[in-house]
Amino acid sequence: MSRIAFLGAGNMAGAMIEGLLATGAMPAKDLSCLGGSGTSAGKLARATGIRLASDLEDLCRSADTLVVAFKPQHLANADPRLAELTRQHLVISVLAGRRLEALVAVFPAARNLVRTMPNTPGQIGAGITGWCAQHPLTPTDATTVLGLLQALGQAVEVPEPDLDALTAVSGSGPAYVFEFAAALREAGIGAGLAPATAERLAVETLLGAARLLARKGVPPEVLRDQVTSPNGTTYAGLQVMKAGDFRGLIARTVAAAANRSRELSAGR
């Protein structure tokens, strides 16, 4: 893999760097970072052993791959020097809602641009990242892109128009799961469980069910039906979910997130 520089030092940059180091994909000496006016970049460099760049020129000179990991709204006001400083660089963006055409305006001389949509489980190497590229990747750049994204978990290439739907499902999806966990916990407390017990049961049930689903490799409906006895407890609960149009609620949730992603991509 080529040397990689990170412009931005927030949670996602930190997760990527920690993943690269933990998997042995890259040594700390081949990684560098630069933040904004805060102290996050210095803290990240001290915590991981990577190099803290002195300025933008130093950062871009230190690597031929640049990961753009600052806040998405800052792209419009990005330093104009980036256009020339990233000439013939591979530029990888983790900026939510920022299309390739917006990246081209800031990095017009990059040898290739890659847009990605990671999710927060990437912080523990359990994420999944959707990505697309401006041009087909060379073998060398493919090694860099996949090595970086697989440090967060799994990666899936999709056409850019699909990234809005992907954002709504996997980018925002962890929040839906966390909300379901909270609802299951609160329901357990309401049914008479001690709060700590309800919390543990909700978390471990979700964790175990997800592992079982991943390991079995069958549609979730198959495993659902294996739990459900005619007129049993699970059947009674599922009937309430059906009456409340649970699947319709999730469909509307994903549609709302996808629509908002499209609006953000359009600058609204």
N, C-alpha and C positions, 0 to 999 in steps of 0.2 A: 504494500500500500504506500501511496505517496504521503509526504508530510502534510499534516492538516492543521489549519489555523481556524480558530473560532472567534468570530466577531459577535460578541455578546457572551455573557457568562452567567446566565440564569439557570433555572432548574433543568431545562432540556439540554443545554450545553453541558452541564455538569453530569447528567445521566449518560450522555454519549461518551464523554471523556472517561468516566468511571467504568463504563461498559467495555470500551476499547482496552483499558488497562487491565481490567479483571479477566478478560478473555485472552489476554496476551496478543491481541491483534496488532497492537502498536506499542512501542516503548514511550515513556513520558518525554524523552528527548526529542521526539518527532512531532510533538503536539505543542501548540502555543495558543494563547488567548489574549483578548483585549476587550475591556468593558467600556461602559460610559463614564460618567463622572463619579459613580459610586465606588464601593470597595469590593464588590462581588468578584471581580476578576482576580484581584490580589488574593482573596480568600481561597478561590478555586485553585489558583496556582500553588499556593502553600499546601493545600490539602492533598493535591494530587501529584505534585512534583513536576508539573509541566511548566513551560517557560511563559512568563508574563511579558508580552511585547511592550516596548516603550511607547510606540505610537502606531498609527495606521500603516505607514510605510514599512516600518519594521515588521509588523504582523504579516503583511502581504508578501514581503521578501522572504519570509521564513518558511513558506510553504507554497505548493502549487495547487492546493485544494483549500477553498475557503468555505466554511460553514457559517451561514448568516443566521444568527440566533438571537438578534435583538427583538424588541417589541414590534409587531407587524406595522403599527401606525407610524413607525419611524422610517419606513422605507421611502416614503414620499420626500423626506427631507434628508436622505442619506448623503454623506459627504461626496461631492462630485468627483473627488480624486479617485474614488473607487473604480470609475470607468476605465482609467488607464492603469491603475495599480493591479487590477485583476485581469489584465490582458493575458490571454492564453491560460488562465486559471480554470479549473473545474469549480463551479460555484454551486453549493448545495444549500437550499433554503428550507428552514423549518418554520417559516412565517405563515401562520394560518390565514387563509383567504387571499393570499397574494399570488396572482396568476403568473405564468411564465412571461406573458407580454409585459407585465409590470417589472419583472426582474430584468428583462432585456433592456429596458429603459435605463436601468441603473448600472447594469454590467454588460454593456453592448459588445465588449471585446473578449468576453469569456469564451473558452473553447467549447464549453457546454454548460447548460444550466439544468439543475435537477430540483424539482419541487417535491417536498415531502410533507406528509401529515402523520407525525408520530402520535402516540397516546401515552398517558401518564404511567401505566404499568411498565413502560420502558425504563422507569427509574430503578426497577429491580430485575431488569432483563426479561420481563414477561410481556412486553408490548407487541404491537403489530403496527407497522408503518406502511402506509400507501405512498407510492411515489410515481412520478412520470418525468421524462427528460425531454428537453428541447430537441435533441438529435439522438439517434441511436448511440449507445455508449461504446467506446472502444473497450477491448478486453481489460486494459489497465484501469480505466475509469470504472468499469463495472466491478472490478475487484475492490476498488476504494469505496464506491457507493454501497455495495452489499455488505462489505466488511463493517462499515460504519453503522448501517441500519440494523444489521443482525446483532450488533453489540447491544441493541435495545430489545431484541427478541426476534420476531419474524418480520419479513418484508414482502409486499405484494405490489407488482407493477400494474397500474391501471391507466386508461386514457385520461387525459386531464379533465374532460367534462364529468368523469365519474368521481372526481375528488370531492365534490360537494356532498354527494350521497355517502361516500366513504367517511368524510368528516362527521356526518350526522350519526353514523353507525358506530365506528370504532374510535373516532376522535372524541366525540361527546359521550359515547356509550358507557365508559367507566362511571361517569356521573349518574347515569340512569341506574346502574347496578348498585352504586353506593346509596342512592335514594331508596331503592328496593330493600337493601339491607337495613336501612334505618326504619322503614315502614314495617318490615318483618319483626325487628326488635321491639318497636312500639306496640305492635299487635300482640307479641308474646307477653309484654308487661301487662297489657290490658286483659289478657287471658289469665293472669295471676302469677306469672313468673317473676322472680327477682330480676331487677335490671341487669345485673352482671351475667346472670344465667341466660337471659333473653339475648343479650349481646353476643355471648359466646355461641349460642345455638344458631343465631342468624348468620354469623360470619362463617362458622365451620360448615354449615349446611350449604351455603353458596359455594364455598371453596371445594367441598367434596363433590357437589353436583357438577361443577364446571370441569373438574378433573375427570369424572366419570364420563361426561359427554365427550371430552377430548379423546379419552382413551378408547372408548367403544367405537367411535367413528360411525355412529348411526344417527338418523334424524332425531332431534329432541323429542318429537312426538312419540317415538318408539319407547324411549326411556320414561316419558311421562305416563304412558299407558301401563308400563310395568309396575309403576307405583300405585296405580289406580284400580281399586276393587269396586265392582258394581255396588252402588249405594253405600260405599264405605266413607271414611273420613276425608280422604283425598278427593273423592268424587264430589262430596258436599262442598268442599272449598273451591274446587274448579268450577262448579256450577255458579257460584257467586261471581267468580272472575268472568265467566262467560256472560252472565247477565249484565255485568258492568262494562262489557265490551272492552276487556283488557287488551286484546290484540289491536282493536281500533285505536285505543288510547296510545299504544306504543307506535302505531303507524303515524298518528297525528304528531306525536313527539318528534319522530325522525324527520317527518316532512317539514316541520317548523324549523328544525335545526338545519336541514339542507337548504331551505329557502333563505335562512339568515346567512348561510355560508355564501350563497350566490350573491346576496346583497353586499356582503363584505368584499367579495371579489370584484364587484362592480364599483366599489368605493362609496357605498351608501351606509 
